[in-house]
Every structure is written in C-alpha cells, then in structure tokens.
Amino acid sequence: MQRAFYGRIVFGASAALLGVISLMWYDSDTWQTLRQLWSLPFGTIVGGCLMTVQIAGGMGIQFPRTAHLSSIVLCIVYLLFSLACVPAIIAAPAVYVHYGSFFEQFSALCGAIALYAATGRNAAAFRRVARLGLALCAISFTLSQIFYLPMTASLVPKWIPPNQNFWAIFTTVAFSLAAISLLINRQTRLALRLLTLMLALFGLLVWVPRLIAHPEAHGNWSEFGLTSLITGAVWLVADL
C-alpha cells in the first residue's frame, strides 16, 4: 500500500473532484458522456447518488482501514459509468467518440481494480486484468487522437516548440507504444511511468491554463478532473 500512496492520492482526489463538480453543476458540459443517466427513471437521483458514492470512495481509499472496501465501491461506480456509455455506441456505432468515452471510464475502472489488487487477495489475477484493460484503453486513446488529430493538435499550447502538430503526433505514437508494451508485458513499468508523466503533463499544460483563463467553463473542470483521474488510474497500475 505504501508504494501506491501518491497514486491513491491523485486517483482519490480526482474522483472526489469529479463527484463534487457534477453535484454542483447539472449540465452536459459537466456530466458529458454520463448525461444519459438523466434519461433513466429517477435519473437525477440515480446520478446524484452515484456521484456521492464516488466522492465517498475517493476519500475512503486514502485510509488503510477503508481502502479495500472503497476500492470495491469505486469498481462498481466506474463499471456502471462504463456501461452508461454503451447505449451511445449501439445507437451510433460508426462514431468513434462514443468508444473513446467508454474507454475513458473503463480506464478509471482499471485503476480501481489495481487498487483492489493492492489491498486484497488474488492480486496476480487482478493485476493482469488491470494491465490488459489499460492496454485496451491506450489503444483507444491512440485511435481517438488519430481520428481527431486536428482537434488534438488544437489543445496543445502554441508556445511549446516546435509546433502543435508535432506534439499531437508524438503523443499518439507514445500511446501506441504504451499499448504494445502493456499487451506483450515487456518494459511495462517503464511504459506506465512514462504514460503517467505524459497524462500529468496533459493536465498541467492543457487544462490548468484553461481553468485559470476560464474558470466559469464547466467543461474545463470536468476535463481536468477526468484527465487527473486517468492519470491516477495509470499510476495505480504502475505501482503494481
């Protein structure tokens, strides 16, 4: 547990942040792909309860006595969040953004599984599940950046040399190499450490400046929270 201390902090704090902003602002920019929860019977209540549980889970994993139970809670929450993305995929299977949304939530599930493996029994099996699941997520992130390369490039700060397209292509290649490493289980820890660093830089260089410039934009908060959550998830898998 001690080795995964910092990863747990990032993952738990991000889970709590996403829960808080979702309870504060009921709009599509905040909930994004999870807004289909509203279409369920008593959807507002269901969504609010899940976000409240996410906050409790994010706080609970910070303490050794409650970390194991909280990891199970977060596994359930992120499994439900992943499943909530499936109807959009079925409705528009040719639109890749829906697959990307699914794997964003699924990457959080992999982080929760990694934490469960670090705090419970049958660690080897759950480690394998977390690693292979994250490999699929890395493949999805690669494809998302390929299909939406101009949009990806537009997010890169213009002041970073040599240019935006270079870094969009560079990070796409980095995602693909991480996916390969995770799939074949070679240099896995190095790949996960570098992936964690890259995702952390996404949050610091892309979303923090946007938050400072436009704190009123709810989408900036949700994107920052989600990026931080995925960063924490990869960190937890790396600590295994």
N, C-alpha and C positions, 0 to 999 in steps of 0.2 A: 504493500500500500504506500510506503514512504516514497518509492521511486515514482509513483504516479501522482504525487502530491500536487505539482503545479498543473498538470493536465486536468486533474479534477477541479482545481480552482477555476480554470478557464471554462471548462465544459459546464460546470455547475452555475457559475456566474452568468454565462450566456443563456443557459436555459431559463434562469430566473428573469433575466432582462427581457427575453422574448415573451415570457408569460406576462410580465408587468405591462409592457407596451401594448400587448394585444388586449389586455383588460382595460387599458386606458383609452384606446382608440379602436372603435369598431368600424373600420373601413377597409376597403380592398387593398390599399397600399400597405397596411399593417399586416393583415392576415394573408394576403397574396394567395398562394395555392390552397390554403386551408379555408378560404372563404366558403367553399362548398359545404362546410359543416353547417352553415346557416340554413341550408336547404333541408336539413334533416328535421324531423319532428322535434320541437323544443331545441332547435339547433343553437340558439343563442345561449341557452342554459348549458347544453352539452359542451359547446366550445369554451364557455367560461369555466366550467368545472375542469376540463382537460388542461386549460392554461393554469388554473390554480394548482392542480396536481403537479404540473411541470415545475412551477415555482417551488413547491414543497420538495420535489425530488432533487432539484438543483441545489437547494440548501442542504438537504439531508445527506448528499454524497460527500459533504465536507467533513463529516464527523465519522470516525471509525465505527461507532456503535450502530449508526443508522445507514452506513454506506451501502451495505449489501441489500437491504430492503429497498432503499431509494433507487439502486441500480435496476431492480426488478420493476419498480414503478415507472422509471424512465423508459425501460424497454417496452412496456405496454403502451405508454403515451406515444412514443415515436413509431411503434408498429401501427397504431391507429392513424397517426398522421400520414404515414406512408400509404396506407390503404385508402385514405381520403383522396389521394392523388390518382388512384386507379380509374375512377369513372371518367375523368377528363381524358385519359389515354384511350379508353374504349370509345369515347364519343368522337375523338379526332386522332386516330392512330398515326396519321401522316404528319402531325405537328410535333416536332421533337421537343419543344419547350416543356410539354407535359411530362415527358420521360425525365427530363432534367430536374423538374420539380420533385418527382418521385425519388430520384436518387439523392437529392439534397436532404430530404427527410430520412432516407434509408441510411445515409452516412451517419446521421445522428444516432440512429438505431445501432449501428456498428460500434459507435463509441460507448453506448450504454451496455452493449454486450461485452465489450472489452473490460469495462469496469466490473461487470458481474463476474467475469473470469478472474479478475484480480482479487475479488473479495469472497469467492465461493469455491466450490469443488468442481471437478471435471474441467479444470482450467484449460487443458490441452485442446479439447474439442471446441470450446467456445473461442479460444484464441484463433483456431483455424477458421471458424465461421466469421469472426470479425475481420480477419485478414482478407479472406476471399470476398467477403461482402464489400469491403473498402476497395478492393481491386475493381469490382464492377462499377463502383461509384467513380473511380478515377477514369475508367473507360468512358463513362457518361460525361464527365466533365471535359474530357478530350473532345468528344463528339459535339458537345454544346458549343465549345469555342470554335470548332471547325465550321459548324453550320451558321454560327452567328459571329464570325470573325470581325466584321466591321463594328458591331456593337461592342465586342470585347475590346477592340483597339480604342474605341472612343472613351472607355473607362480609364485607360492608362493616362496618368498625369502628363501633360505635354512637356513639362520641364525635365523629364527623365530622358537622357540621351540613350540611344541615337534617335529613336522615334517610336511612336505608338504601335505601328505595325510590327516592328521588331519584337517588342515585348509580348504582344499578343501571340505571335508565332512561337516565341521562346517558351512561354508558359504552357502552350498547347503541347509542345514536344515534351516538356517536363511532366505534364500529367500522363502522357502516353508511356514514358519511360517508367514512371512510378507504377502504373498499372501492370506493365510487364514484370517488373521486379516482384510485385506482390503475387502475381499469378504463378510465377515459377519459383517463388520463395528463395530468391537469391539477392543478397545485399538488402534485405528487407528493412532492417532498422535504419540504415543509411537513407534509403528511399523515403521512409516515413518521416525521418527527421527533416530532410530537405523539403518534403511536401508540407510539413507543419510550418516551417520557416516561410515558405512561399505564400501559404494561406494567411499567415500572420501579417506578412507584408501587404497582402491584398487589403486587409482590414485597416492597417495603419496608413497606407499611401493612397488608397482609393476612397474608403468610406469615412475615415476620420475627417479629412479636409472637407468632404461634402456635408458632414454633420455640423462642422464649425460654420460653414458658409450658409447652410440652410437647415437649421435645427427644427424648423417648423414642418419640414417634409417628412411625413411618417415613413415613406418608403426608404429613406436613408437610414432610419433607425432599425427597421426590420432587416435590411440588407446587412448592416453592420452586425446586428445580433446573430443572424444566420451564418455569416462568414466566421464570426468568433466561435459559434457552436461547432461548425465543421472543423475548425482549427483544433478545438479542444478534443473532438472525437478522434481525429488523426493522431493527436498527441497521446491519447489514452491507448490506442492500438500500438503505437510505437513503444510505449512503456512496457508492453507485454513481452 
